[in-house]
Amino acid sequence: MSGKLLRTIGQAQANFAMTMMAACYNLKRLVYFLEAGIEAFRRPK
């Protein structure tokens, strides 16, 4: 998850690449939290 270098042509492709990197990072983080039993993202019943 470096994100230091983008090998894209154009602003639209760079924006898309950054959005995908951020989404992947957030999904990996969510999976880690769920496996660790951290329930910060769940609503109380």
Secondary structure, 3 states (H helix, E strand, C coil): CCCCCCCCCCHHHHHHHHHHHHHHHHHHHHHHHHHHCCCCCCCCC
